[in-house]
């Protein structure tokens, strides 16, 4: 609850007092830009109806008062009065001294290792997720929190993986098609189509932007071996940073180059760091794929030894059993991974029997949007 409002700096700032003793300051320009009235924001979708250039450069607070649990502000020279709910001001306060977690996702992303996740792999049945918004919410929330989840009970038939993406969004079609088969072939154009084991990796780092979600579903699996595994790249990156801060800095500051030219008419290239950070230091993307790494040419000569040492150590940590969660997909099962965070791998399998998986890509914004909409509807129903 607000207790007082003091205008300062000739109306350029305002200090708010709270019942719990907190004091938070806001700038007049910030408040005006974020005004909640229907002339500034669309009542339908919340988007701004004005640009920063529509707001006077000399905007200041002419008067302010606390009224019915909200802050009412009169902006000059417009003479415009806007009300800000106390709860909204508290939720969006930027004047605080405590340690600030970077980014929007730090409070919902949970890093994990084999010890914390092997016996608690998040999963749901397809029919239950299709018919129950509550089940779907929990499954999508697991993808947001842990970066992967398993789905049971899909039809063991070609194209059934589309049913997974239809739960939250859309397939992202690529040069591999709307979806692609993953099984042993003669003279394959990609190592994924052999019975060899694959190192933990993220897919398609040679794309810009990379597909942010990957779905792999199993149609048949009668081979010996061929288990799937996942590794939390954020947990590995944090371990590298704790062990070798300079190596972490090199992998996050120096771009790597990735390329793919395995199909006629396709030449894909991207230049991004293996560990990508946001401006505030938040981990936002891991790109790791030994098969498509092009020559590293963007590291100074004086740093190349240290860069390769960090790259090697990053790879060693990724391969360390303590980070690896394994499971074997049976017919009618699928798993989804956040391709900007969680690396996936495959154990080698025998030449007898059949292992037929199909994969496709989707985008995380659709998943997060669907999850946010479900959460909002549950919140409204509870109020």
C-alpha positions in Angstrom: 0.0 0.0 0.0 1.3 3.5 -0.9 1.8 5.9 2.0 3.2 9.0 0.3 4.4 10.5 -2.9 7.1 13.2 -3.1 7.8 15.1 -6.3 11.5 15.9 -6.8 14.1 17.3 -9.2 11.6 20.0 -10.4 9.1 17.3 -11.4 11.4 15.0 -13.2 11.2 12.3 -10.6 8.8 11.1 -7.9 9.5 9.1 -4.7 6.9 6.7 -3.4 6.7 5.4 0.1 5.2 2.0 0.9 3.6 0.6 4.1 6.4 -1.9 4.5 9.0 0.9 4.6 10.2 0.7 1.0 10.9 3.7 -1.0 11.0 3.6 -4.8 11.7 6.4 -7.3 10.4 6.8 -10.8 11.2 9.2 -13.6 8.5 11.3 -15.0 9.4 10.3 -18.6 9.3 6.6 -17.7 5.9 7.0 -16.1 4.5 8.9 -19.1 5.9 6.4 -21.6 4.3 3.6 -19.6 1.0 5.3 -19.0 -1.9 2.9 -18.9 -4.7 5.1 -20.2 -6.6 4.3 -23.4 -5.0 7.2 -25.3 -1.5 5.7 -24.7 -2.3 2.0 -24.8 -4.7 0.0 -26.8 -7.4 -1.4 -24.6 -7.6 -4.5 -26.8 -4.0 -5.6 -27.0 -2.1 -3.3 -24.6 0.2 -2.0 -27.4 1.4 1.6 -27.3 -0.5 4.1 -29.5 2.2 6.8 -29.2 5.9 6.9 -30.0 8.6 8.4 -27.8 8.5 11.4 -30.1 4.9 12.0 -29.3 5.8 12.6 -25.6 7.2 16.1 -24.9 10.9 16.2 -24.3 10.4 18.4 -21.1 7.8 16.1 -19.6 7.5 16.5 -15.8 5.1 15.8 -13.0 3.0 18.8 -12.1 1.0 17.1 -9.3 0.6 13.7 -7.8 -1.7 12.2 -5.2 -2.6 8.8 -3.8 -6.2 8.0 -4.5 -8.1 4.7 -3.9 -4.9 2.7 -3.6 -3.4 4.1 -6.8 -1.0 6.9 -7.8 -2.7 9.7 -9.8 -0.2 11.8 -11.8 -0.7 15.0 -13.7 1.9 15.3 -16.5 3.0 18.7 -17.8 3.1 20.4 -20.3 0.4 18.1 -21.6 -1.9 18.6 -18.6 -2.6 14.9 -18.8 -3.7 12.9 -15.7 -3.0 9.2 -15.5 -3.7 6.7 -12.7 -1.2 3.9 -11.9 -2.3 1.0 -9.7 0.0 0.5 -6.7 0.4 -3.2 -7.5 1.6 -2.3 -11.0 4.1 0.2 -9.7 5.4 -2.3 -7.2 5.8 -5.1 -9.8 7.6 -2.7 -12.3 9.8 -0.9 -9.8 13.3 -0.4 -11.1 14.8 1.5 -8.2 16.0 -1.2 -5.9 19.2 -2.1 -4.2 19.0 -5.9 -3.9 20.8 -8.2 -6.3 19.0 -8.1 -9.6 18.6 -11.4 -11.4 19.5 -10.9 -15.1 16.7 -11.0 -17.7 13.1 -12.1 -17.6 13.8 -15.8 -17.3 16.2 -16.1 -14.5 13.4 -16.8 -11.9 11.7 -19.5 -14.0 14.6 -21.4 -15.5 15.9 -24.2 -13.3 19.3 -25.7 -14.2 19.6 -29.4 -13.6 22.0 -32.3 -13.7 21.7 -36.1 -13.8 21.4 -36.2 -10.0 18.4 -33.9 -9.9 16.6 -35.0 -13.1 17.3 -38.6 -14.1 14.4 -40.0 -11.9 12.0 -37.1 -12.5 11.9 -36.6 -16.3 8.9 -34.4 -17.0 6.2 -36.1 -19.1 2.6 -36.2 -19.9 0.2 -38.3 -22.0 -0.9 -36.9 -25.3 -4.6 -37.5 -24.8 -4.5 -36.0 -21.3 -2.7 -32.9 -22.6 -5.1 -32.5 -25.5 -8.2 -32.7 -23.3 -7.0 -31.0 -20.1 -5.6 -27.4 -20.1 -4.2 -28.2 -16.6 -2.2 -31.1 -17.9 -1.0 -29.1 -20.9 -0.1 -26.2 -18.7 2.1 -28.4 -16.5 3.8 -30.0 -19.6 4.5 -26.7 -21.3 5.7 -25.2 -18.0 8.2 -28.1 -17.7 9.6 -27.2 -21.1 9.9 -23.6 -20.0 11.5 -24.5 -16.7 13.8 -27.4 -17.6 14.1 -27.1 -21.4 12.7 -30.5 -22.2 9.9 -32.9 -21.6 8.6 -36.3 -22.9 5.1 -37.0 -24.3 3.6 -40.5 -24.2 0.7 -42.0 -26.1 1.1 -40.7 -29.6 0.1 -42.7 -32.6 3.1 -44.7 -33.8 2.7 -43.5 -37.4 4.4 -41.1 -39.7 3.6 -37.4 -39.0 2.2 -37.9 -35.5 4.8 -35.5 -34.1 2.8 -32.7 -35.7 0.2 -33.4 -33.0 2.7 -32.3 -30.4 3.4 -28.9 -32.1 -0.3 -28.4 -32.7 -0.8 -28.3 -28.9 1.0 -25.0 -28.6 2.0 -23.5 -32.0 3.3 -24.3 -35.5 6.0 -26.3 -37.2 8.9 -24.4 -38.6 9.6 -25.8 -42.1 13.2 -26.0 -43.2 15.2 -27.4 -46.1 14.8 -30.8 -44.3 11.0 -30.5 -44.9 8.0 -30.1 -42.7 9.5 -33.0 -40.7 12.3 -35.4 -41.4 13.1 -39.1 -40.8 15.9 -40.1 -38.6 17.0 -43.7 -39.3 20.0 -45.5 -40.8 20.6 -44.8 -44.5 23.2 -45.7 -47.1 25.3 -42.7 -48.0 23.4 -40.3 -45.9 23.7 -36.5 -46.3 23.7 -36.0 -42.5 25.4 -38.1 -39.8 22.1 -38.2 -37.9 20.9 -40.7 -40.5 23.4 -43.4 -39.5 23.6 -45.9 -36.6 26.6 -44.0 -35.1 26.4 -42.3 -31.7 26.0 -38.6 -31.8 27.7 -36.2 -29.4 25.4 -34.0 -27.4 24.6 -31.0 -29.6 22.1 -28.3 -30.5 20.6 -28.5 -33.9 21.1 -26.2 -36.8 23.5 -23.6 -35.3 24.2 -22.6 -38.9 20.7 -21.0 -39.1 20.0 -17.4 -38.1 17.8 -17.6 -36.2 18.1 -21.1 -35.0 15.0 -23.2 -34.5 14.2 -22.7 -30.9 12.4 -26.0 -30.3 13.0 -29.5 -31.7 10.5 -32.4 -31.4 11.6 -36.0 -31.9 9.0 -38.8 -32.0 9.5 -42.5 -32.2 7.6 -44.7 -34.7 9.6 -47.9 -34.2 12.5 -48.8 -32.0 13.6 -52.5 -31.8 17.4 -52.0 -31.9 19.9 -52.6 -29.1 21.1 -49.3 -27.8 20.1 -46.0 -29.4 19.1 -44.4 -26.1 18.4 -40.6 -26.2 20.1 -38.3 -23.8 19.8 -34.6 -22.9 22.2 -32.2 -21.3 21.4 -28.8 -19.7 23.7 -26.5 -21.6 23.0 -23.7 -19.1 24.1 -25.9 -16.2 27.3 -26.8 -18.1 28.0 -23.2 -19.0 27.6 -22.2 -15.4 30.1 -24.9 -14.3 32.6 -23.7 -16.9 32.2 -20.2 -15.7 32.9 -21.2 -12.1 35.9 -23.3 -13.1 37.4 -21.1 -15.8 36.0 -17.5 -16.0 38.4 -16.5 -18.7 37.5 -19.5 -20.8 33.8 -18.7 -20.4 34.5 -15.1 -21.4 36.2 -16.2 -24.6 33.4 -18.6 -25.6 30.8 -16.0 -24.9 32.6 -13.0 -26.4 34.2 -14.5 -29.5 31.9 -15.7 -32.3 32.2 -19.1 -33.8 31.1 -19.9 -37.3 28.8 -22.7 -38.3 27.9 -23.9 -41.8 26.0 -26.6 -43.6 26.3 -27.5 -47.3 25.1 -31.1 -47.4 22.3 -30.7 -49.8 22.1 -29.4 -53.4 21.2 -25.7 -53.5 21.6 -25.2 -49.7 24.4 -23.1 -48.2 23.7 -22.1 -44.6 26.0 -20.0 -42.5 25.8 -18.2 -39.1 28.3 -16.4 -37.0 27.4 -16.5 -33.3 29.2 -17.4 -30.0 28.9 -20.9 -28.5 27.7 -19.3 -25.3 25.5 -16.3 -26.0 24.7 -13.8 -23.2 22.2 -10.9 -23.1 23.4 -7.4 -22.4 22.8 -7.9 -18.7 24.8 -11.2 -18.6 21.9 -13.6 -18.8 22.5 -16.9 -20.5 20.2 -16.8 -23.5 21.6 -19.4 -26.0 24.0 -22.3 -26.4 25.2 -23.3 -29.8 27.3 -26.5 -29.8 27.7 -28.8 -32.8 31.0 -30.3 -33.7 29.7 -31.5 -37.0 28.9 -28.1 -38.4 31.6 -25.9 -36.8 33.5 -24.0 -39.5 37.1 -22.8 -39.0 37.2 -20.4 -36.1 38.7 -17.2 -37.5 37.3 -14.5 -35.2 39.5 -15.1 -32.2 42.8 -13.1 -31.9 46.0 -15.1 -32.4 47.0 -14.4 -28.8 43.8 -15.9 -27.5 43.4 -18.9 -29.8 45.2 -21.4 -27.5 43.0 -20.4 -24.5 39.9 -20.4 -26.7 40.5 -24.0 -27.8 41.3 -25.0 -24.3 38.0 -23.6 -23.2 36.2 -25.2 -26.1 37.7 -28.6 -25.2 36.8 -28.2 -21.5 33.2 -27.2 -22.5 33.0 -30.4 -24.6 34.4 -32.5 -21.7 31.8 -31.1 -19.3 29.0 -31.7 -21.8 30.2 -35.3 -22.1 30.5 -35.8 -18.4 28.0 -38.4 -17.1 27.0 -36.1 -14.2 25.2 -33.8 -16.6 23.6 -36.5 -18.8 20.0 -37.6 -18.5 19.1 -40.7 -20.6 15.9 -42.5 -21.7 15.0 -44.8 -24.5 12.1 -43.7 -26.7 9.5 -46.4 -27.4 7.0 -46.4 -30.3 4.4 -43.7 -29.6 6.7 -41.5 -27.4 8.3 -38.2 -28.3 10.4 -35.6 -26.6 10.8 -31.9 -27.0 13.9 -29.8 -26.3 14.6 -26.1 -26.1 17.2 -26.0 -28.8 18.7 -22.7 -27.5 19.5 -24.4 -24.2 19.3 -28.2 -24.0 21.6 -30.4 -26.0 20.5 -33.8 -27.1 22.5 -36.9 -28.1 22.0 -40.5 -29.2 23.9 -43.6 -28.2 25.1 -45.9 -31.0 22.8 -48.8 -31.8 23.1 -52.2 -33.5 22.6 -52.8 -37.2 19.8 -55.3 -36.5 16.2 -54.2 -35.8 14.7 -50.9 -36.7 15.0 -47.5 -35.2 12.7 -45.0 -36.9 12.3 -41.5 -35.5 10.9 -38.4 -37.0 11.9 -34.9 -36.1 10.6 -31.4 -36.7 11.3 -27.8 -35.5 9.0 -25.3 -33.9 9.4 -21.9 -32.2 9.5 -21.2 -28.5 7.5 -18.0 -28.7 4.4 -20.0 -29.6 4.9 -22.3 -26.7 5.5 -19.5 -24.2 2.5 -17.6 -25.6 0.2 -20.5 -25.2 1.5 -21.2 -21.7 1.1 -17.6 -20.7 -2.5 -17.5 -22.0 -3.4 -20.7 -20.1 -1.8 -19.3 -16.9 -3.7 -16.1 -17.3 -7.0 -17.9 -17.8 -6.4 -20.0 -14.7 -5.6 -16.8 -12.7 -8.7 -15.1 -13.9 -10.8 -18.1 -12.9 -9.3 -18.1 -9.4 -10.1 -14.4 -8.8 
